[in-house]
Amino acid sequence: MTTRTLSIGALALAALASGAAIAQTKPMETAKPAMEKCYGVSMAGKNDCAAGPGTTCAGSSKVDYQGNAWKFVPAGTCASIKTPKGMGSLMPVKA
């Protein structure tokens, strides 16, 4: 074989190998925002969990803005959520 043929073959092999390597890399996953539990901000039946005694979990709050029912909200926003019963809380709110 000639040097030219070997060079072309080597270039073709390198191109295929680099293409295969690029195809196998995973695309970057989008970062999900950090979330936190915010008590006293969910509407009746719209809580994410922990709605107090006599309830099972998600969707079980009995009244709007129930103090012991929480909803996931973006981190850092809970205390700024205003409701007719006051602001959101990172801890359960006693009625």
N, CA, C and O atoms as a CHARMM CRD file, in Angstrom:
* protein
*
  380
    1    1 MET  N      0.83400  -1.17400   0.00000 PROA 1      0.00000
    2    1 MET  CA     0.00000   0.00000   0.00000 PROA 1      0.00000
    3    1 MET  C      0.88000   1.23900   0.00000 PROA 1      0.00000
    4    1 MET  O      2.01500   1.23400   0.47800 PROA 1      0.00000
    5    2 THR  N      0.33500   2.25300  -0.53100 PROA 2      0.00000
    6    2 THR  CA     1.10400   3.48200  -0.57100 PROA 2      0.00000
    7    2 THR  C      0.85300   4.29200   0.68900 PROA 2      0.00000
    8    2 THR  O     -0.10300   4.06400   1.43000 PROA 2      0.00000
    9    3 THR  N      1.73600   5.23400   0.89700 PROA 3      0.00000
   10    3 THR  CA     1.62400   6.08900   2.07600 PROA 3      0.00000
   11    3 THR  C      0.33100   6.90600   2.02200 PROA 3      0.00000
   12    3 THR  O     -0.30700   7.14600   3.04600 PROA 3      0.00000
   13    4 ARG  N     -0.04200   7.32500   0.81800 PROA 4      0.00000
   14    4 ARG  CA    -1.25700   8.12200   0.65400 PROA 4      0.00000
   15    4 ARG  C     -2.49000   7.30800   1.05100 PROA 4      0.00000
   16    4 ARG  O     -3.37100   7.83000   1.73600 PROA 4      0.00000
   17    5 THR  N     -2.57000   6.07400   0.64700 PROA 5      0.00000
   18    5 THR  CA    -3.70100   5.20900   0.97300 PROA 5      0.00000
   19    5 THR  C     -3.77100   4.96300   2.47200 PROA 5      0.00000
   20    5 THR  O     -4.85400   4.96900   3.05700 PROA 5      0.00000
   21    6 LEU  N     -2.62400   4.74600   3.09100 PROA 6      0.00000
   22    6 LEU  CA    -2.59300   4.54000   4.54100 PROA 6      0.00000
   23    6 LEU  C     -3.03100   5.79800   5.27800 PROA 6      0.00000
   24    6 LEU  O     -3.74400   5.71400   6.27800 PROA 6      0.00000
   25    7 SER  N     -2.61300   6.95300   4.79800 PROA 7      0.00000
   26    7 SER  CA    -3.00000   8.21700   5.43600 PROA 7      0.00000
   27    7 SER  C     -4.50600   8.44500   5.34500 PROA 7      0.00000
   28    7 SER  O     -5.13400   8.84900   6.32300 PROA 7      0.00000
   29    8 ILE  N     -5.07800   8.19300   4.18900 PROA 8      0.00000
   30    8 ILE  CA    -6.52200   8.36500   4.00400 PROA 8      0.00000
   31    8 ILE  C     -7.28200   7.38900   4.88900 PROA 8      0.00000
   32    8 ILE  O     -8.28600   7.75600   5.49800 PROA 8      0.00000
   33    9 GLY  N     -6.81700   6.16400   4.96400 PROA 9      0.00000
   34    9 GLY  CA    -7.45000   5.16100   5.82300 PROA 9      0.00000
   35    9 GLY  C     -7.38400   5.55700   7.28500 PROA 9      0.00000
   36    9 GLY  O     -8.36000   5.39200   8.01600 PROA 9      0.00000
   37   10 ALA  N     -6.25000   6.07500   7.71900 PROA 10     0.00000
   38   10 ALA  CA    -6.09200   6.49400   9.10300 PROA 10     0.00000
   39   10 ALA  C     -7.00800   7.67000   9.41600 PROA 10     0.00000
   40   10 ALA  O     -7.61000   7.71000  10.48900 PROA 10     0.00000
   41   11 LEU  N     -7.12600   8.62900   8.49600 PROA 11     0.00000
   42   11 LEU  CA    -8.02200   9.76900   8.69000 PROA 11     0.00000
   43   11 LEU  C     -9.48400   9.32100   8.76800 PROA 11     0.00000
   44   11 LEU  O    -10.24600   9.80500   9.60400 PROA 11     0.00000
   45   12 ALA  N     -9.86000   8.40200   7.89900 PROA 12     0.00000
   46   12 ALA  CA   -11.23500   7.90600   7.90500 PROA 12     0.00000
   47   12 ALA  C    -11.54300   7.18700   9.21300 PROA 12     0.00000
   48   12 ALA  O    -12.61300   7.37100   9.79300 PROA 12     0.00000
   49   13 LEU  N    -10.60600   6.37200   9.67300 PROA 13     0.00000
   50   13 LEU  CA   -10.79800   5.65600  10.93300 PROA 13     0.00000
   51   13 LEU  C    -10.89300   6.62700  12.10900 PROA 13     0.00000
   52   13 LEU  O    -11.71700   6.43100  13.00300 PROA 13     0.00000
   53   14 ALA  N    -10.06900   7.66300  12.12100 PROA 14     0.00000
   54   14 ALA  CA   -10.10600   8.66700  13.18200 PROA 14     0.00000
   55   14 ALA  C    -11.43500   9.42100  13.16800 PROA 14     0.00000
   56   14 ALA  O    -11.99500   9.70300  14.22700 PROA 14     0.00000
   57   15 ALA  N    -11.93800   9.74600  11.99300 PROA 15     0.00000
   58   15 ALA  CA   -13.21400  10.45100  11.88300 PROA 15     0.00000
   59   15 ALA  C    -14.35400   9.58200  12.39600 PROA 15     0.00000
   60   15 ALA  O    -15.23400  10.07100  13.10500 PROA 15     0.00000
   61   16 LEU  N    -14.34800   8.32100  12.05300 PROA 16     0.00000
   62   16 LEU  CA   -15.39200   7.41200  12.53600 PROA 16     0.00000
   63   16 LEU  C    -15.32500   7.24300  14.05100 PROA 16     0.00000
   64   16 LEU  O    -16.35500   7.24000  14.72500 PROA 16     0.00000
   65   17 ALA  N    -14.13300   7.10500  14.57600 PROA 17     0.00000
   66   17 ALA  CA   -13.97100   6.92300  16.01900 PROA 17     0.00000
   67   17 ALA  C    -14.43100   8.15900  16.77600 PROA 17     0.00000
   68   17 ALA  O    -15.10000   8.03600  17.80200 PROA 17     0.00000
   69   18 SER  N    -14.08700   9.33800  16.29600 PROA 18     0.00000
   70   18 SER  CA   -14.50900  10.54500  17.00300 PROA 18     0.00000
   71   18 SER  C    -16.01200  10.75300  16.87600 PROA 18     0.00000
   72   18 SER  O    -16.64700  11.23000  17.81700 PROA 18     0.00000
   73   19 GLY  N    -16.58200  10.41000  15.75400 PROA 19     0.00000
   74   19 GLY  CA   -18.03600  10.49900  15.58600 PROA 19     0.00000
   75   19 GLY  C    -18.76100   9.56200  16.52700 PROA 19     0.00000
   76   19 GLY  O    -19.79000   9.92900  17.09400 PROA 19     0.00000
   77   20 ALA  N    -18.24000   8.35600  16.70200 PROA 20     0.00000
   78   20 ALA  CA   -18.85500   7.39000  17.61600 PROA 20     0.00000
   79   20 ALA  C    -18.75000   7.89000  19.05900 PROA 20     0.00000
   80   20 ALA  O    -19.68300   7.72500  19.84400 PROA 20     0.00000
   81   21 ALA  N    -17.63800   8.48700  19.39800 PROA 21     0.00000
   82   21 ALA  CA   -17.46000   9.00500  20.75800 PROA 21     0.00000
   83   21 ALA  C    -18.42900  10.14000  21.04000 PROA 21     0.00000
   84   21 ALA  O    -18.98500  10.22500  22.13500 PROA 21     0.00000
   85   22 ILE  N    -18.63400  11.00400  20.07300 PROA 22     0.00000
   86   22 ILE  CA   -19.56500  12.12000  20.25000 PROA 22     0.00000
   87   22 ILE  C    -20.99900  11.59800  20.36900 PROA 22     0.00000
   88   22 ILE  O    -21.77800  12.10900  21.17300 PROA 22     0.00000
   89   23 ALA  N    -21.34800  10.59000  19.57900 PROA 23     0.00000
   90   23 ALA  CA   -22.69800  10.04200  19.60200 PROA 23     0.00000
   91   23 ALA  C    -23.01500   9.36300  20.92600 PROA 23     0.00000
   92   23 ALA  O    -24.18400   9.28000  21.30200 PROA 23     0.00000
   93   24 GLN  N    -22.00900   8.87700  21.64100 PROA 24     0.00000
   94   24 GLN  CA   -22.25100   8.16000  22.88500 PROA 24     0.00000
   95   24 GLN  C    -22.34600   9.07300  24.09800 PROA 24     0.00000
   96   24 GLN  O    -22.78500   8.62800  25.15800 PROA 24     0.00000
   97   25 THR  N    -21.95600  10.31500  23.97700 PROA 25     0.00000
   98   25 THR  CA   -22.03500  11.20200  25.13400 PROA 25     0.00000
   99   25 THR  C    -23.48900  11.55500  25.39700 PROA 25     0.00000
  100   25 THR  O    -24.25900  11.77000  24.46100 PROA 25     0.00000
  101   26 LYS  N    -23.86400  11.61500  26.66600 PROA 26     0.00000
  102   26 LYS  CA   -25.23300  11.95500  27.05100 PROA 26     0.00000
  103   26 LYS  C    -25.42100  13.46400  26.96500 PROA 26     0.00000
  104   26 LYS  O    -24.51800  14.22500  27.31300 PROA 26     0.00000
  105   27 PRO  N    -26.57700  13.89300  26.50900 PROA 27     0.00000
  106   27 PRO  CA   -26.83000  15.34300  26.53000 PROA 27     0.00000
  107   27 PRO  C    -26.94800  15.79700  27.97900 PROA 27     0.00000
  108   27 PRO  O    -27.33700  15.02000  28.85100 PROA 27     0.00000
  109   28 MET  N    -26.61400  17.04500  28.22600 PROA 28     0.00000
  110   28 MET  CA   -26.70300  17.58000  29.58600 PROA 28     0.00000
  111   28 MET  C    -28.16100  17.59800  30.02500 PROA 28     0.00000
  112   28 MET  O    -29.03900  18.07100  29.30400 PROA 28     0.00000
  113   29 GLU  N    -28.39700  17.07500  31.21300 PROA 29     0.00000
  114   29 GLU  CA   -29.74200  17.09800  31.74700 PROA 29     0.00000
  115   29 GLU  C    -30.00700  18.48700  32.31100 PROA 29     0.00000
  116   29 GLU  O    -29.12000  19.12900  32.87300 PROA 29     0.00000
  117   30 THR  N    -31.24200  18.93000  32.14600 PROA 30     0.00000
  118   30 THR  CA   -31.58000  20.24200  32.68000 PROA 30     0.00000
  119   30 THR  C    -31.68000  20.15200  34.19300 PROA 30     0.00000
  120   30 THR  O    -32.26200  19.21100  34.73200 PROA 30     0.00000
  121   31 ALA  N    -31.12400  21.11000  34.85500 PROA 31     0.00000
  122   31 ALA  CA   -31.13100  21.12100  36.31600 PROA 31     0.00000
  123   31 ALA  C    -32.52200  21.47700  36.80900 PROA 31     0.00000
  124   31 ALA  O    -33.13600  22.43000  36.33000 PROA 31     0.00000
  125   32 LYS  N    -33.01500  20.70300  37.77000 PROA 32     0.00000
  126   32 LYS  CA   -34.31400  20.99000  38.36800 PROA 32     0.00000
  127   32 LYS  C    -34.10100  21.95600  39.52900 PROA 32     0.00000
  128   32 LYS  O    -33.15100  21.80500  40.29800 PROA 32     0.00000
  129   33 PRO  N    -34.96800  22.93000  39.65600 PROA 33     0.00000
  130   33 PRO  CA   -34.79200  23.87700  40.76000 PROA 33     0.00000
  131   33 PRO  C    -34.99600  23.17500  42.10500 PROA 33     0.00000
  132   33 PRO  O    -35.79900  22.24900  42.21200 PROA 33     0.00000
  133   34 ALA  N    -34.27600  23.61500  43.11200 PROA 34     0.00000
  134   34 ALA  CA   -34.43600  23.07000  44.45400 PROA 34     0.00000
  135   34 ALA  C    -35.83100  23.42600  44.95500 PROA 34     0.00000
  136   34 ALA  O    -36.33100  24.52600  44.71700 PROA 34     0.00000
  137   35 MET  N    -36.44600  22.48200  45.64600 PROA 35     0.00000
  138   35 MET  CA   -37.79400  22.68900  46.16100 PROA 35     0.00000
  139   35 MET  C    -37.78800  22.55700  47.68500 PROA 35     0.00000
  140   35 MET  O    -36.91400  21.90800  48.26100 PROA 35     0.00000
  141   36 GLU  N    -38.77300  23.18100  48.32200 PROA 36     0.00000
  142   36 GLU  CA   -38.90600  23.07400  49.77200 PROA 36     0.00000
  143   36 GLU  C    -40.38800  22.94300  50.12400 PROA 36     0.00000
  144   36 GLU  O    -41.26800  23.35100  49.36600 PROA 36     0.00000
  145   37 LYS  N    -40.63300  22.35800  51.30200 PROA 37     0.00000
  146   37 LYS  CA   -41.99900  22.22200  51.79500 PROA 37     0.00000
  147   37 LYS  C    -42.45100  23.57300  52.34100 PROA 37     0.00000
  148   37 LYS  O    -41.73000  24.21700  53.10300 PROA 37     0.00000
  149   38 CYS  N    -43.63700  23.99100  51.94900 PROA 38     0.00000
  150   38 CYS  CA   -44.19000  25.25100  52.42300 PROA 38     0.00000
  151   38 CYS  C    -45.57400  24.97900  53.00300 PROA 38     0.00000
  152   38 CYS  O    -46.48300  24.55500  52.28900 PROA 38     0.00000
  153   39 TYR  N    -45.72600  25.22400  54.29300 PROA 39     0.00000
  154   39 TYR  CA   -46.97100  24.95600  54.99900 PROA 39     0.00000
  155   39 TYR  C    -47.93300  26.13400  54.91300 PROA 39     0.00000
  156   39 TYR  O    -47.52600  27.29500  54.89000 PROA 39     0.00000
  157   40 GLY  N    -49.22700  25.79800  54.86500 PROA 40     0.00000
  158   40 GLY  CA   -50.27000  26.81700  54.92300 PROA 40     0.00000
  159   40 GLY  C    -50.53800  27.54800  53.63000 PROA 40     0.00000
  160   40 GLY  O    -51.15800  28.61100  53.64800 PROA 40     0.00000
  161   41 VAL  N    -50.08700  27.01000  52.49700 PROA 41     0.00000
  162   41 VAL  CA   -50.29400  27.72700  51.23100 PROA 41     0.00000
  163   41 VAL  C    -51.15500  26.96000  50.23000 PROA 41     0.00000
  164   41 VAL  O    -51.52900  27.51400  49.19600 PROA 41     0.00000
  165   42 SER  N    -51.47600  25.70500  50.51400 PROA 42     0.00000
  166   42 SER  CA   -52.21300  24.91100  49.52800 PROA 42     0.00000
  167   42 SER  C    -53.72200  25.08700  49.67700 PROA 42     0.00000
  168   42 SER  O    -54.22900  25.39400  50.75500 PROA 42     0.00000
  169   43 MET  N    -54.40600  24.88800  48.58900 PROA 43     0.00000
  170   43 MET  CA   -55.86400  24.92600  48.59200 PROA 43     0.00000
  171   43 MET  C    -56.37300  23.55700  49.04900 PROA 43     0.00000
  172   43 MET  O    -55.62600  22.58000  49.01300 PROA 43     0.00000
  173   44 ALA  N    -57.61700  23.47700  49.47200 PROA 44     0.00000
  174   44 ALA  CA   -58.21200  22.21300  49.92500 PROA 44     0.00000
  175   44 ALA  C    -58.06100  21.14800  48.83800 PROA 44     0.00000
  176   44 ALA  O    -58.42900  21.35800  47.68200 PROA 44     0.00000
  177   45 GLY  N    -57.51400  20.00500  49.24000 PROA 45     0.00000
  178   45 GLY  CA   -57.34300  18.89400  48.31400 PROA 45     0.00000
  179   45 GLY  C    -56.19100  19.03500  47.34300 PROA 45     0.00000
  180   45 GLY  O    -56.04000  18.19500  46.45600 PROA 45     0.00000
  181   46 LYS  N    -55.37300  20.06400  47.47600 PROA 46     0.00000
  182   46 LYS  CA   -54.26800  20.30800  46.54100 PROA 46     0.00000
  183   46 LYS  C    -52.90100  20.23000  47.21800 PROA 46     0.00000
  184   46 LYS  O    -51.89600  20.59800  46.61000 PROA 46     0.00000
  185   47 ASN  N    -52.84400  19.75600  48.46800 PROA 47     0.00000
  186   47 ASN  CA   -51.56200  19.67600  49.16800 PROA 47     0.00000
  187   47 ASN  C    -50.73100  18.52400  48.61300 PROA 47     0.00000
  188   47 ASN  O    -51.26700  17.59500  48.00900 PROA 47     0.00000
  189   48 ASP  N    -49.41400  18.59300  48.82300 PROA 48     0.00000
  190   48 ASP  CA   -48.53600  17.52200  48.36600 PROA 48     0.00000
  191   48 ASP  C    -48.48700  16.38500  49.37200 PROA 48     0.00000
  192   48 ASP  O    -48.35300  15.23000  48.96700 PROA 48     0.00000
  193   49 CYS  N    -48.58900  16.66100  50.65800 PROA 49     0.00000
  194   49 CYS  CA   -48.61800  15.60200  51.66600 PROA 49     0.00000
  195   49 CYS  C    -48.78400  16.20900  53.06100 PROA 49     0.00000
  196   49 CYS  O    -48.89200  17.42600  53.20900 PROA 49     0.00000
  197   50 ALA  N    -48.80200  15.34400  54.08400 PROA 50     0.00000
  198   50 ALA  CA   -48.84500  15.73200  55.49600 PROA 50     0.00000
  199   50 ALA  C    -49.95800  16.71200  55.82700 PROA 50     0.00000
  200   50 ALA  O    -49.69700  17.87300  56.14300 PROA 50     0.00000
  201   51 ALA  N    -51.17500  16.25600  55.75700 PROA 51     0.00000
  202   51 ALA  CA   -52.30500  17.13200  56.05600 PROA 51     0.00000
  203   51 ALA  C    -52.89400  16.87500  57.42700 PROA 51     0.00000
  204   51 ALA  O    -54.05000  17.22100  57.67300 PROA 51     0.00000
  205   52 GLY  N    -52.14100  16.28500  58.31300 PROA 52     0.00000
  206   52 GLY  CA   -52.57100  16.14100  59.69600 PROA 52     0.00000
  207   52 GLY  C    -53.38400  14.89800  59.98600 PROA 52     0.00000
  208   52 GLY  O    -53.58500  14.05900  59.10800 PROA 52     0.00000
  209   53 PRO  N    -53.85900  14.77700  61.23600 PROA 53     0.00000
  210   53 PRO  CA   -54.60400  13.60000  61.67000 PROA 53     0.00000
  211   53 PRO  C    -55.86400  13.37700  60.84100 PROA 53     0.00000
  212   53 PRO  O    -56.56200  14.32500  60.48100 PROA 53     0.00000
  213   54 GLY  N    -56.14200  12.12100  60.54600 PROA 54     0.00000
  214   54 GLY  CA   -57.34600  11.78900  59.79600 PROA 54     0.00000
  215   54 GLY  C    -57.20500  11.91800  58.29900 PROA 54     0.00000
  216   54 GLY  O    -58.17500  11.70200  57.57400 PROA 54     0.00000
  217   55 THR  N    -56.02000  12.26600  57.80900 PROA 55     0.00000
  218   55 THR  CA   -55.79600  12.37700  56.37300 PROA 55     0.00000
  219   55 THR  C    -54.68100  11.42300  55.96900 PROA 55     0.00000
  220   55 THR  O    -53.86400  11.03800  56.80500 PROA 55     0.00000
  221   56 THR  N    -54.63900  11.04800  54.72600 PROA 56     0.00000
  222   56 THR  CA   -53.65500  10.07800  54.27200 PROA 56     0.00000
  223   56 THR  C    -52.40900  10.72400  53.71000 PROA 56     0.00000
  224   56 THR  O    -51.29900  10.35900  54.10000 PROA 56     0.00000
  225   57 CYS  N    -52.55800  11.65400  52.82300 PROA 57     0.00000
  226   57 CYS  CA   -51.37500  12.30700  52.25000 PROA 57     0.00000
  227   57 CYS  C    -51.79700  13.28900  51.17100 PROA 57     0.00000
  228   57 CYS  O    -52.67200  14.12600  51.39100 PROA 57     0.00000
  229   58 ALA  N    -51.17600  13.18700  50.01000 PROA 58     0.00000
  230   58 ALA  CA   -51.41200  14.15600  48.94300 PROA 58     0.00000
  231   58 ALA  C    -52.89300  14.30000  48.61400 PROA 58     0.00000
  232   58 ALA  O    -53.61700  13.31200  48.49300 PROA 58     0.00000
  233   59 GLY  N    -53.32200  15.53900  48.47200 PROA 59     0.00000
  234   59 GLY  CA   -54.69700  15.82600  48.10600 PROA 59     0.00000
  235   59 GLY  C    -55.70700  15.60600  49.21400 PROA 59     0.00000
  236   59 GLY  O    -56.90700  15.52800  48.94900 PROA 59     0.00000
  237   60 SER  N    -55.24500  15.50400  50.45300 PROA 60     0.00000
  238   60 SER  CA   -56.15700  15.17100  51.54200 PROA 60     0.00000
  239   60 SER  C    -56.45000  16.32600  52.50300 PROA 60     0.00000
  240   60 SER  O    -57.13100  16.12500  53.50900 PROA 60     0.00000
  241   61 SER  N    -55.95700  17.51100  52.21700 PROA 61     0.00000
  242   61 SER  CA   -56.26500  18.63500  53.11600 PROA 61     0.00000
  243   61 SER  C    -57.74300  18.97000  52.98600 PROA 61     0.00000
  244   61 SER  O    -58.33000  18.84100  51.91200 PROA 61     0.00000
  245   62 LYS  N    -58.32900  19.39600  54.07900 PROA 62     0.00000
  246   62 LYS  CA   -59.78000  19.61400  54.12500 PROA 62     0.00000
  247   62 LYS  C    -60.20100  21.05700  53.87500 PROA 62     0.00000
  248   62 LYS  O    -61.32500  21.30700  53.43800 PROA 62     0.00000
  249   63 VAL  N    -59.30900  22.01300  54.14800 PROA 63     0.00000
  250   63 VAL  CA   -59.65300  23.42700  53.98100 PROA 63     0.00000
  251   63 VAL  C    -58.51800  24.15000  53.25200 PROA 63     0.00000
  252   63 VAL  O    -57.38400  23.67200  53.22600 PROA 63     0.00000
  253   64 ASP  N    -58.83200  25.29200  52.66800 PROA 64     0.00000
  254   64 ASP  CA   -57.81200  26.11700  52.02900 PROA 64     0.00000
  255   64 ASP  C    -56.82600  26.62000  53.08100 PROA 64     0.00000
  256   64 ASP  O    -57.22700  26.97400  54.19000 PROA 64     0.00000
  257   65 TYR  N    -55.57800  26.65100  52.74800 PROA 65     0.00000
  258   65 TYR  CA   -54.49500  27.19300  53.57900 PROA 65     0.00000
  259   65 TYR  C    -54.37000  26.48100  54.92600 PROA 65     0.00000
  260   65 TYR  O    -54.02600  27.10200  55.93200 PROA 65     0.00000
  261   66 GLN  N    -54.65000  25.18100  54.94100 PROA 66     0.00000
  262   66 GLN  CA   -54.54700  24.38800  56.16900 PROA 66     0.00000
  263   66 GLN  C    -53.11000  24.43300  56.67600 PROA 66     0.00000
  264   66 GLN  O    -52.17800  24.12900  55.93200 PROA 66     0.00000
  265   67 GLY  N    -52.93000  24.80700  57.92700 PROA 67     0.00000
  266   67 GLY  CA   -51.61000  25.06300  58.49100 PROA 67     0.00000
  267   67 GLY  C    -50.68700  23.86900  58.59600 PROA 67     0.00000
  268   67 GLY  O    -49.46900  24.04300  58.63700 PROA 67     0.00000
  269   68 ASN  N    -51.23200  22.64700  58.64200 PROA 68     0.00000
  270   68 ASN  CA   -50.37100  21.47400  58.74800 PROA 68     0.00000
  271   68 ASN  C    -50.25500  20.71800  57.42900 PROA 68     0.00000
  272   68 ASN  O    -49.73300  19.60300  57.40000 PROA 68     0.00000
  273   69 ALA  N    -50.72700  21.30100  56.35700 PROA 69     0.00000
  274   69 ALA  CA   -50.60500  20.71800  55.01900 PROA 69     0.00000
  275   69 ALA  C    -49.57300  21.52200  54.24100 PROA 69     0.00000
  276   69 ALA  O    -49.56400  22.75200  54.29100 PROA 69     0.00000
  277   70 TRP  N    -48.69900  20.81400  53.51900 PROA 70     0.00000
  278   70 TRP  CA   -47.66100  21.53400  52.78600 PROA 70     0.00000
  279   70 TRP  C    -47.73400  21.28000  51.29700 PROA 70     0.00000
  280   70 TRP  O    -48.36300  20.33000  50.83200 PROA 70     0.00000
  281   71 LYS  N    -47.07500  22.15600  50.56900 PROA 71     0.00000
  282   71 LYS  CA   -46.96000  22.06400  49.12000 PROA 71     0.00000
  283   71 LYS  C    -45.50600  22.35100  48.76900 PROA 71     0.00000
  284   71 LYS  O    -44.88400  23.21100  49.39100 PROA 71     0.00000
  285   72 PHE  N    -44.95600  21.65100  47.78900 PROA 72     0.00000
  286   72 PHE  CA   -43.59700  21.94400  47.32800 PROA 72     0.00000
  287   72 PHE  C    -43.60900  23.25800  46.54500 PROA 72     0.00000
  288   72 PHE  O    -44.44600  23.46200  45.66500 PROA 72     0.00000
  289   73 VAL  N    -42.67600  24.13400  46.87600 PROA 73     0.00000
  290   73 VAL  CA   -42.50200  25.41200  46.17700 PROA 73     0.00000
  291   73 VAL  C    -41.01200  25.59300  45.89900 PROA 73     0.00000
  292   73 VAL  O    -40.19400  24.96000  46.56500 PROA 73     0.00000
  293   74 PRO  N    -40.63300  26.43200  44.94100 PROA 74     0.00000
  294   74 PRO  CA   -39.20600  26.67000  44.70000 PROA 74     0.00000
  295   74 PRO  C    -38.51900  27.17300  45.97000 PROA 74     0.00000
  296   74 PRO  O    -39.06000  28.01400  46.68800 PROA 74     0.00000
  297   75 ALA  N    -37.32600  26.64900  46.23700 PROA 75     0.00000
  298   75 ALA  CA   -36.58100  27.00800  47.44700 PROA 75     0.00000
  299   75 ALA  C    -36.41400  28.52300  47.54800 PROA 75     0.00000
  300   75 ALA  O    -36.10700  29.20000  46.56700 PROA 75     0.00000
  301   76 GLY  N    -36.62300  29.02900  48.75200 PROA 76     0.00000
  302   76 GLY  CA   -36.45000  30.44800  49.01200 PROA 76     0.00000
  303   76 GLY  C    -37.67900  31.30000  48.77200 PROA 76     0.00000
  304   76 GLY  O    -37.63400  32.51300  48.97300 PROA 76     0.00000
  305   77 THR  N    -38.79900  30.68100  48.33600 PROA 77     0.00000
  306   77 THR  CA   -39.99100  31.48100  48.03900 PROA 77     0.00000
  307   77 THR  C    -41.09600  31.33500  49.07400 PROA 77     0.00000
  308   77 THR  O    -42.03400  32.13300  49.08300 PROA 77     0.00000
  309   78 CYS  N    -41.00900  30.33900  49.94000 PROA 78     0.00000
  310   78 CYS  CA   -42.10900  30.03600  50.85800 PROA 78     0.00000
  311   78 CYS  C    -42.51700  31.23200  51.71400 PROA 78     0.00000
  312   78 CYS  O    -43.69100  31.60100  51.74600 PROA 78     0.00000
  313   79 ALA  N    -41.57900  31.82300  52.38900 PROA 79     0.00000
  314   79 ALA  CA   -41.89700  32.91200  53.33000 PROA 79     0.00000
  315   79 ALA  C    -42.46700  34.14400  52.63100 PROA 79     0.00000
  316   79 ALA  O    -43.01300  35.02600  53.29300 PROA 79     0.00000
  317   80 SER  N    -42.35000  34.21900  51.31800 PROA 80     0.00000
  318   80 SER  CA   -42.87400  35.38100  50.59900 PROA 80     0.00000
  319   80 SER  C    -44.25700  35.11800  49.98900 PROA 80     0.00000
  320   80 SER  O    -44.83000  36.00600  49.35700 PROA 80     0.00000
  321   81 ILE  N    -44.79300  33.91300  50.17300 PROA 81     0.00000
  322   81 ILE  CA   -46.12000  33.60100  49.63500 PROA 81     0.00000
  323   81 ILE  C    -47.18000  34.10800  50.60900 PROA 81     0.00000
  324   81 ILE  O    -47.25400  33.66500  51.75500 PROA 81     0.00000
  325   82 LYS  N    -47.99600  35.04300  50.13000 PROA 82     0.00000
  326   82 LYS  CA   -49.02800  35.64700  50.97300 PROA 82     0.00000
  327   82 LYS  C    -50.36400  34.94500  50.73200 PROA 82     0.00000
  328   82 LYS  O    -50.75600  34.70700  49.59000 PROA 82     0.00000
  329   83 THR  N    -51.05000  34.62100  51.81300 PROA 83     0.00000
  330   83 THR  CA   -52.37100  34.00300  51.73900 PROA 83     0.00000
  331   83 THR  C    -53.32800  34.83000  52.59800 PROA 83     0.00000
  332   83 THR  O    -52.88500  35.69400  53.35400 PROA 83     0.00000
  333   84 PRO  N    -54.62700  34.57900  52.49100 PROA 84     0.00000
  334   84 PRO  CA   -55.57000  35.29500  53.36200 PROA 84     0.00000
  335   84 PRO  C    -55.34800  35.01300  54.85600 PROA 84     0.00000
  336   84 PRO  O    -55.81900  35.76700  55.70700 PROA 84     0.00000
  337   85 LYS  N    -54.63600  33.93500  55.16600 PROA 85     0.00000
  338   85 LYS  CA   -54.36900  33.58400  56.56300 PROA 85     0.00000
  339   85 LYS  C    -52.96200  33.96200  57.00200 PROA 85     0.00000
  340   85 LYS  O    -52.55000  33.61000  58.10700 PROA 85     0.00000
  341   86 GLY  N    -52.22200  34.66600  56.16600 PROA 86     0.00000
  342   86 GLY  CA   -50.86000  35.05600  56.50400 PROA 86     0.00000
  343   86 GLY  C    -49.85900  34.56900  55.46400 PROA 86     0.00000
  344   86 GLY  O    -50.22400  34.27600  54.32500 PROA 86     0.00000
  345   87 MET  N    -48.60000  34.48700  55.86500 PROA 87     0.00000
  346   87 MET  CA   -47.53300  34.09600  54.95500 PROA 87     0.00000
  347   87 MET  C    -47.29800  32.59400  55.03600 PROA 87     0.00000
  348   87 MET  O    -47.68100  31.94600  56.01000 PROA 87     0.00000
  349   88 GLY  N    -46.65600  32.04200  53.98700 PROA 88     0.00000
  350   88 GLY  CA   -46.26600  30.64400  54.00000 PROA 88     0.00000
  351   88 GLY  C    -45.22500  30.41600  55.06600 PROA 88     0.00000
  352   88 GLY  O    -44.55400  31.36000  55.48500 PROA 88     0.00000
  353   89 SER  N    -45.07000  29.16600  55.52200 PROA 89     0.00000
  354   89 SER  CA   -44.14500  28.84800  56.60500 PROA 89     0.00000
  355   89 SER  C    -43.37200  27.56200  56.30800 PROA 89     0.00000
  356   89 SER  O    -43.91200  26.62400  55.72200 PROA 89     0.00000
  357   90 LEU  N    -42.12500  27.53200  56.71300 PROA 90     0.00000
  358   90 LEU  CA   -41.31300  26.32800  56.55100 PROA 90     0.00000
  359   90 LEU  C    -41.63300  25.28400  57.62500 PROA 90     0.00000
  360   90 LEU  O    -41.20100  24.13600  57.52200 PROA 90     0.00000
  361   91 MET  N    -42.37300  25.67000  58.63100 PROA 91     0.00000
  362   91 MET  CA   -42.78900  24.77600  59.72000 PROA 91     0.00000
  363   91 MET  C    -44.33000  24.74000  59.75400 PROA 91     0.00000
  364   91 MET  O    -44.97100  25.70700  59.34100 PROA 91     0.00000
  365   92 PRO  N    -44.92500  23.65200  60.23600 PROA 92     0.00000
  366   92 PRO  CA   -46.38300  23.61500  60.33300 PROA 92     0.00000
  367   92 PRO  C    -46.92900  24.79900  61.12800 PROA 92     0.00000
  368   92 PRO  O    -46.35100  25.20300  62.13700 PROA 92     0.00000
  369   93 VAL  N    -48.03200  25.33800  60.66700 PROA 93     0.00000
  370   93 VAL  CA   -48.66600  26.47900  61.30600 PROA 93     0.00000
  371   93 VAL  C    -49.80200  25.96600  62.17400 PROA 93     0.00000
  372   93 VAL  O    -50.66000  25.22500  61.69500 PROA 93     0.00000
  373   94 LYS  N    -49.81900  26.35400  63.45600 PROA 94     0.00000
  374   94 LYS  CA   -50.91500  25.94200  64.34400 PROA 94     0.00000
  375   94 LYS  C    -52.12300  26.82000  64.08200 PROA 94     0.00000
  376   94 LYS  O    -52.02000  28.03700  63.93100 PROA 94     0.00000
  377   95 ALA  N    -53.25200  26.17000  64.03300 PROA 95     0.00000
  378   95 ALA  CA   -54.51100  26.88900  63.73100 PROA 95     0.00000
  379   95 ALA  C    -55.00500  27.69600  64.89000 PROA 95     0.00000
  380   95 ALA  O    -56.04300  28.34900  64.79000 PROA 95     0.00000
